[in-house]
Structures are given as C-alpha cells and as structure tokens.
Amino acid sequence: MLKSFFLHIHLILLRIASRFGVWLGKCIIRLKKPKTVDLKNLQTFYLNRSDRIGDAIISKPFLKLLITWLRANGCEAEIIILTSKYNNFLLKDLEDASNNVRVKEEPKSIDDYESKLSRMIMKHTSFLYKTLFFRWTHGTERDEQSLLFDMGGGDMTTILIYKERHNCIVAGPNIFWGSHILDIALDHSYVHYSNVNLIESYIEIITKIFGLDDAQSPHPGPLSEGEGIKEMIKQVSFRSYVYDNIGAFYDYDPSVDRSWICLFVGVKEFRNLPVRTWRRVIHEVAQAFPDEYITVLDDNTNLLYETFKTEEFPSNVTLEKNTYSLGDFTKHVASFEFVLWIDGGGINMVKSLTNSCFINTFAQPNVWSGFTGNCERRVTAWQNNWFSTISEIPPNDQVIAHMHKTSLWLPTFNIDGNRELFADFETPLLVEIIRKSLKK
C-alpha cells in the first residue's frame, strides 16, 4: 500500500514538472529572435536525428519529403543529416552528393536518452546552466545562414556542440525547461504535454521556422515524379504536400502473401506488459481465433520464450525462438497478416509493412502513432480506461492501430515505471482490431 502511494506521488511530480517545463519554455520562447528564417539564404541546414532506430524509422519518410520540398522552394543549403551509430545504417541512403545532402554520424551513447527521473533532472539542470552561460557570453546574435533542427526534442549534447561550434539558429519542440537554448520552438512539447503526432510536430515547426502560409489551396492528390514537379510543389502548403504524399510513410505491398497472427512479446522490460498479462492475452486471442495460427515471438534475448516454453498453450499457438538477423526478422514478421507489439523500435520497423497494433505503456500514445494525415480514425473506449484507435490506409485499407491506457496517474513520457499499472490490458479491444485487420 505504501509502495503504491509513493508511486502515485512520483507520477504526480513528473506531471507537475512536465507542465512547469512547458510553461517556462513558453515564457522564454516569446522572447526569441529571429522569429523566422529565410530558406533561400541558408548555407547549412542540420537535421538532427542522432538517437534511436525506431524514431529514425518514423522520421525517414518525412526527411525525404522535406528535402524535396526545400529544393523545390529554392533552398540551396547543404543539408546534413546527423545520425547515431544505432540508426546510421537506416538513414545512410538519404545521402545524395548530387543534391548536396550528406549524412554524418555523431558520437553518441544510448545512455543520453535514458529517462529515469533522477537522470532527467540532472541532465536538464546541467543543460540549463550551460545554455544560460552560453547566452551570457554570446548574446542573442546568431549566424542566420546556419540552422539546426533538433528532431529528437531534447538532444541537449548535440545542440550545445553545434551551438558553440557554429552559433547556428536552433529550432525544435519545447524540450522541458531546456528550451532556453532554442531560437525557434513550438509553444508546446510533443513528448511531454501536447500528445501531437510526431510528424504533425515536424510540420508545425518547419512552418514556424520558415514563416510559411499554411492557408494555400490543398493539392487534389499525390504528387508524382516528372516534369514540372517543382512547380507543383510550390503551389501547395507544406502541410498539404506532406498529407498528399502519405503513401511515402507506408511500404505495404499487396503482392506479399500474408497469413496468421503474430504476438510479439519482446521489448524493454519497463515498457512491457506483466508476464501474467501476456499469458492471459495469448490464451484469449487463441480462443477468439481458433482457426488462425498464432505465433508468439520474443526479441533476441528470448527471455519470455524461456518462461513460456514449458507452459501449455492452445494447439493453434506456436512459441518461436528469435534467431533472426535484423533484415530476416523484419521480412519474417511482415509476412504475418496482423502483428501486435509494445511501443518501440520493432513495431516501427514493421507497422508500415502489414496490419498492426501497438500498445503504449509509458509514452504519449498519439506522438508515436502511425502518421495517417486526414484519414478517418475510429476510437473505441473500454473499461479500465483502455482506448483503441484504428485507421485504414488507402489504397490497400491497411490497418494501423494503437491501444493505450489513460489515467491521471500515468506519466507523459518514458520512465522506469510500474508495469502493474497495465496488468488489466483489455483483450476484447485487441480482438476487435484483429477482426478488422483480417477482414472477419
């Protein structure tokens, strides 16, 4: 009882700290100059995505569209995409010497992105001191020909390095109370407060950076390569351009032979459902779909595989040990007609390839949801504050869904939390999503 009480106090403090950070950031942001950047005068444009694999997967289609849009609208700056050793292999093919686009790997540690409360407070306090000291020594003058867009929303180490090295303009979301270093920012934080889809946040910040008019007439449909493509792009707002090219975000191939259901149980422990909950979900899904083969697949640690391999499951359930390389694993999982996964890099790798649902635990649900633009979303509420959102992506009616639990107590960003908060996961909601995906 006492442990539960202190857990709730811990979560309330996180919520208060998050809102305080946003409020402080708003106050500072209102004083920022310059308010906009002239994209035609830019000499160097840094796009910072030097963090995890999953976030890079979400961002990659947007990066492609942004580069095309910049070139069509007269931006001749060198574009440098900053990566980490974890996602460089994924973003490397965006490099294009003929188009003056370069990919550069930053020396980073994944520890830079850990979100334990004590670490977060230390990180932000240090950043606050360093950035205020930088402002004291450098004033408000910026090199307006150099721009860094921090797409990670809080990569303080890299921001400071490039700020001190190039005195560039820095743009990005409001990053807790570290917003003091940003010259152009959103009035909200996409991770900690607003629960806005990641791509929507990118669209909003690009619109703000370049002072774009988003009221231009929308284009009637997707843009195709060919003569006049630059003129066509100029005629639409940046938001409409991204929305009209929603197909860039999905690689669903209708010619692939897909079948059966995959329940992927492997993810970082603090994000995962309790083991007994997975056990219940496996049984209930198997009972709901007795004519479907169900594969239970772990990550390469195979921790839950070792737990479950001695247990008895329904005859239509197969436990599979993960012995795949990354490429073979993606290909294998994408061959299922439906995949369930906890939020993380893995689901981001496959949700563009097949029908899927991901479960949010310690993260804002809409931030990491699939980008579906103007597609209709169907939201279903269930008991215990569980919600599901289903979108069908044209032209193949691919199902992109996610489930999350809402509560006053739940944090708005990842922490090392109590998984028991999610032990009441609602299988009936999941069954509804699977039926939609299997067209049953």
C-alpha positions in Angstrom: 0.0 0.0 0.0 2.8 2.4 1.0 4.7 1.5 -2.2 1.7 2.3 -4.3 1.2 5.6 -2.6 4.8 6.7 -3.3 4.5 5.5 -6.9 1.5 7.8 -7.4 3.3 10.7 -5.8 6.2 10.0 -8.1 3.9 10.2 -11.2 2.2 13.3 -10.0 5.5 15.1 -9.5 6.5 14.1 -13.0 3.3 15.5 -14.4 3.8 18.8 -12.5 7.4 19.0 -13.6 6.4 18.5 -17.2 3.8 21.3 -17.2 6.2 23.6 -15.4 8.8 23.0 -18.1 6.3 23.8 -20.8 5.1 27.0 -19.0 8.7 28.1 -18.5 9.6 27.3 -22.2 6.6 29.3 -23.4 7.8 32.3 -21.4 11.3 32.1 -22.9 10.2 31.3 -26.4 8.1 34.5 -26.6 11.4 36.5 -26.3 13.2 34.6 -29.1 14.7 36.2 -32.2 14.8 35.7 -35.1 11.2 34.6 -35.5 11.7 33.1 -38.9 14.5 32.0 -41.3 14.9 32.8 -45.0 15.3 29.4 -46.5 16.9 30.9 -49.7 19.7 32.5 -47.6 20.6 29.3 -45.7 24.0 27.9 -46.3 23.8 24.9 -43.9 20.8 23.0 -42.6 21.4 20.4 -39.9 18.7 17.8 -39.3 19.4 16.1 -36.0 18.1 12.6 -35.7 21.1 11.1 -33.8 19.2 8.8 -31.5 17.3 5.6 -31.7 16.3 3.3 -34.6 12.5 3.5 -34.0 12.4 7.3 -34.1 14.5 7.4 -37.2 12.2 5.0 -39.0 9.2 7.3 -38.2 11.2 10.3 -39.3 12.8 9.0 -42.5 9.8 9.5 -44.9 9.4 13.0 -43.6 13.1 13.7 -44.2 12.7 12.6 -47.8 9.7 14.8 -48.4 11.3 17.8 -46.6 14.4 17.6 -48.7 12.3 17.5 -51.9 10.2 20.4 -50.7 13.2 22.5 -49.8 14.9 22.1 -53.1 11.6 22.9 -55.0 11.3 26.1 -53.0 14.7 27.5 -53.7 16.7 26.2 -50.7 20.3 25.5 -51.9 21.8 25.0 -48.5 24.0 21.9 -47.8 21.7 19.5 -45.9 23.5 17.5 -43.2 21.5 14.7 -41.5 23.0 13.9 -38.1 22.7 10.2 -37.1 23.9 7.9 -34.3 25.7 4.6 -34.6 22.3 3.0 -33.9 20.4 4.4 -36.8 23.1 5.4 -39.3 22.6 2.3 -41.4 18.9 3.3 -41.8 19.4 6.9 -42.8 22.6 6.5 -44.8 20.7 6.0 -48.1 19.3 9.6 -47.8 22.8 10.8 -48.7 22.9 12.3 -52.1 26.0 14.1 -53.2 24.4 15.4 -56.4 21.7 17.1 -54.3 24.2 18.3 -51.7 22.7 16.1 -49.0 25.2 14.5 -46.5 24.8 12.0 -43.6 27.1 12.4 -40.6 27.3 10.1 -37.7 27.6 11.7 -34.3 29.5 10.0 -31.4 26.6 9.3 -29.1 25.7 6.9 -26.3 22.2 5.4 -25.9 22.5 6.4 -22.3 22.0 10.0 -23.5 18.3 9.1 -24.0 17.6 7.3 -20.7 14.6 8.8 -18.9 14.9 7.9 -15.3 13.6 10.8 -13.2 16.9 11.4 -11.3 18.9 11.3 -14.6 16.4 13.6 -16.3 16.6 16.2 -13.5 20.5 16.2 -13.6 20.5 16.4 -17.4 18.2 19.3 -17.6 19.8 21.2 -14.7 23.2 20.9 -16.3 21.8 21.9 -19.7 20.0 24.9 -18.1 23.3 26.1 -16.6 25.3 25.6 -19.8 22.8 27.3 -22.1 22.3 30.3 -19.8 26.0 30.7 -19.6 26.2 30.4 -23.4 23.6 33.2 -23.8 25.5 35.4 -21.3 28.8 35.0 -23.2 27.4 35.1 -26.8 24.4 37.3 -26.5 21.5 37.0 -29.0 23.3 37.2 -32.3 23.0 34.1 -34.5 24.5 33.0 -37.8 21.3 33.2 -39.8 22.9 31.2 -42.6 23.2 28.1 -40.3 20.2 26.2 -38.9 19.9 23.1 -36.7 16.5 21.4 -36.4 16.6 19.1 -33.4 14.1 16.4 -34.4 14.6 14.5 -31.2 13.1 17.1 -29.0 15.8 17.3 -26.3 19.2 16.2 -27.6 21.0 18.7 -25.4 24.5 17.4 -26.0 24.4 17.8 -29.8 22.5 21.2 -29.6 25.3 22.6 -27.4 28.1 21.2 -29.6 26.7 22.8 -32.8 25.6 26.0 -31.0 29.2 26.5 -29.7 30.8 25.4 -32.9 28.7 27.3 -35.4 26.5 29.7 -33.4 23.6 28.5 -35.5 19.9 29.1 -35.1 18.4 26.2 -33.2 14.8 25.0 -33.8 12.7 22.2 -32.4 10.0 21.3 -29.9 9.8 22.8 -26.4 12.2 20.5 -24.5 11.1 20.6 -20.9 12.9 23.5 -19.1 15.8 23.2 -21.5 14.0 25.5 -24.1 16.3 28.4 -23.3 18.8 27.4 -26.0 16.1 27.2 -28.7 15.7 30.2 -31.0 12.6 28.9 -32.7 10.3 26.4 -30.9 6.7 25.2 -30.6 4.7 26.6 -27.8 4.2 23.0 -26.6 6.3 19.9 -26.2 5.3 17.0 -28.4 6.6 14.4 -25.9 5.7 15.9 -22.6 2.4 17.8 -23.0 0.5 18.1 -26.2 0.3 14.5 -27.4 0.6 15.6 -31.0 1.8 13.1 -33.6 5.5 13.3 -34.2 5.1 14.2 -37.9 2.5 16.9 -37.1 5.0 18.4 -34.7 7.6 18.4 -37.5 5.2 20.0 -39.9 4.3 22.7 -37.3 8.0 23.5 -36.5 9.0 23.7 -40.2 6.0 26.0 -40.9 7.1 28.2 -38.0 10.8 28.2 -38.9 10.2 29.5 -42.4 7.2 31.6 -41.7 5.0 29.6 -44.2 1.4 30.4 -45.0 -0.5 27.2 -44.4 -3.7 28.5 -45.9 -2.7 27.8 -49.5 -5.1 25.6 -51.5 -4.6 21.9 -51.0 -3.4 19.8 -53.9 -6.0 17.4 -55.2 -3.9 14.3 -54.8 -0.4 12.8 -54.5 2.4 14.4 -56.5 4.2 12.2 -59.0 7.8 12.5 -60.2 8.3 14.1 -63.6 8.5 17.3 -65.4 7.0 20.3 -63.5 7.3 18.6 -60.1 8.9 21.7 -58.5 6.2 24.0 -59.8 3.5 21.6 -58.5 5.1 21.5 -55.0 5.3 25.3 -54.9 1.5 25.5 -55.4 0.6 23.7 -52.2 1.3 24.4 -48.5 4.0 22.4 -46.8 1.3 20.6 -44.7 -0.8 19.7 -47.7 2.3 18.5 -49.5 3.1 16.1 -46.7 -0.5 15.0 -46.3 -0.9 14.4 -50.0 2.1 12.1 -50.0 1.1 10.0 -47.1 1.9 6.9 -49.2 5.6 7.7 -48.6 5.1 6.6 -45.0 3.9 3.1 -45.8 5.5 0.3 -47.8 2.6 -2.1 -47.8 3.0 -4.4 -50.8 -0.3 -6.1 -51.8 1.6 -8.8 -53.7 3.1 -10.2 -50.5 1.4 -13.4 -49.2 0.4 -12.6 -45.6 -1.2 -15.0 -43.2 -1.8 -15.7 -39.5 -1.2 -13.6 -36.3 2.0 -12.6 -34.6 2.1 -11.6 -30.9 5.5 -10.1 -30.3 6.2 -10.2 -26.5 9.8 -8.9 -26.5 10.5 -5.3 -25.5 12.4 -3.3 -22.9 11.2 -4.6 -19.5 10.0 -1.2 -18.2 7.7 -0.8 -21.2 6.4 -4.3 -21.3 3.2 -5.8 -20.0 3.5 -8.1 -17.0 4.2 -11.7 -17.9 0.9 -13.0 -16.5 -0.9 -10.4 -18.7 0.8 -11.7 -21.8 -0.1 -15.2 -20.7 -3.8 -14.2 -20.5 -3.7 -12.3 -23.8 -2.2 -15.3 -25.6 -4.9 -17.6 -24.3 -7.8 -15.2 -25.0 -6.6 -14.4 -28.6 -6.2 -18.1 -29.4 -9.8 -18.7 -28.1 -11.2 -15.8 -30.2 -9.5 -17.1 -33.4 -9.4 -20.9 -33.2 -8.9 -21.2 -37.0 -5.9 -18.9 -37.1 -2.3 -19.9 -36.3 -0.8 -17.6 -33.7 2.9 -17.2 -33.4 4.3 -15.9 -30.1 7.7 -14.3 -30.9 10.3 -12.8 -28.5 13.1 -10.4 -29.1 16.7 -11.7 -29.4 17.1 -12.0 -25.6 14.3 -14.7 -25.7 13.6 -14.1 -22.0 9.8 -14.6 -22.3 10.4 -17.5 -24.7 12.3 -19.3 -21.9 9.5 -18.5 -19.5 6.7 -19.8 -21.7 8.3 -22.8 -23.4 7.4 -25.1 -20.6 3.8 -24.0 -20.4 0.8 -25.4 -22.2 -1.0 -23.2 -24.7 -3.9 -23.9 -27.1 -3.0 -26.0 -30.1 -3.1 -23.1 -32.5 -0.3 -21.3 -30.6 3.3 -21.7 -31.6 6.2 -20.3 -29.5 9.1 -19.3 -31.7 12.7 -18.6 -30.6 14.1 -15.5 -32.2 17.3 -16.4 -34.1 16.9 -13.9 -36.9 19.2 -11.2 -38.2 17.6 -7.8 -38.3 16.8 -8.0 -42.0 15.4 -11.5 -41.9 13.4 -10.7 -38.8 11.7 -7.7 -40.4 10.9 -9.8 -43.5 9.5 -12.6 -41.4 7.3 -10.5 -39.2 6.0 -8.5 -42.1 4.7 -11.8 -43.6 2.0 -12.0 -40.9 -1.4 -10.6 -41.6 -1.5 -9.0 -38.2 1.2 -8.1 -35.7 0.8 -6.9 -32.1 3.7 -5.2 -30.4 4.6 -3.0 -27.5 5.7 0.5 -28.5 9.3 0.5 -29.5 11.7 0.4 -32.4 10.5 -3.0 -33.6 6.9 -2.1 -34.2 8.1 1.0 -36.1 10.0 -1.3 -38.4 7.0 -3.5 -39.4 3.9 -1.4 -38.9 4.4 0.2 -42.4 4.6 -3.2 -43.9 1.5 -5.0 -42.6 -1.6 -4.7 -40.5 -0.6 -3.9 -36.9 -1.4 -2.6 -33.5 1.0 -1.3 -30.9 0.4 -0.9 -27.2 1.5 2.3 -25.5 2.5 2.0 -21.9 5.0 4.7 -20.7 4.7 7.1 -23.6 2.1 9.5 -25.0 0.1 7.4 -27.5 -0.6 9.9 -30.3 3.0 11.0 -30.5 4.3 7.7 -31.8 1.1 6.6 -33.7 1.2 5.9 -37.4 1.0 9.1 -39.4 -2.3 8.9 -41.2 -2.9 12.5 -42.2 -6.5 13.2 -43.0 -7.5 9.5 -42.8 -10.5 8.8 -40.6 -9.7 7.3 -37.2 -12.1 5.2 -35.2 -11.7 5.5 -31.5 -13.2 2.9 -29.1 -13.2 3.2 -25.3 -13.4 0.2 -23.0 -13.4 -0.3 -19.2 -10.3 0.4 -17.1 -9.6 3.5 -19.3 -8.3 1.5 -22.2 -8.7 3.0 -25.7 -8.0 1.9 -29.2 -7.6 3.9 -32.4 -7.9 2.3 -35.8 -7.0 3.9 -39.2 -7.3 2.3 -42.6 -4.7 3.5 -45.0 -5.6 3.7 -48.7 -5.4 2.3 -51.3 -5.0 -1.1 -49.6 -7.0 -0.5 -46.4 -4.0 -1.4 -44.3 -5.0 -1.2 -40.6 -2.8 0.9 -38.4 -4.0 0.8 -34.8 -2.8 1.5 -31.3 -4.0 0.9 -27.8 -3.3 2.9 -24.7 -4.5 3.4 -21.2 -5.3 6.9 -19.8 -5.2 7.9 -16.2 -4.4 11.0 -14.1 -1.6 8.9 -12.6 0.2 7.9 -15.8 3.3 9.8 -16.9 3.5 11.7 -20.2 7.0 10.4 -21.1 9.0 7.3 -20.6 10.2 6.4 -17.1 11.3 3.4 -15.2 7.8 2.7 -14.0 5.4 0.1 -12.6 4.2 -2.3 -15.2 1.4 -3.5 -12.9 -0.5 -0.3 -14.0 -1.1 -2.1 -17.3 -2.0 -5.6 -16.0 -5.7 -5.0 -16.9 -5.0 -4.9 -20.6 -8.3 -5.3 -22.5 -8.2 -8.3 -24.9 -11.7 -7.6 -26.3 -10.4 -4.3 -27.8 -7.5 -6.2 -29.3 -9.8 -8.8 -30.8 -11.8 -6.1 -32.5 -8.7 -4.7 -34.1 -7.6 -8.2 -35.3 -11.0 -8.9 -36.8 -10.8 -5.6 -38.7 -7.3 -6.5 -40.0 -8.2 -10.0 -41.0 -11.5 -8.7 -42.7 -13.5 -11.0 -40.4 
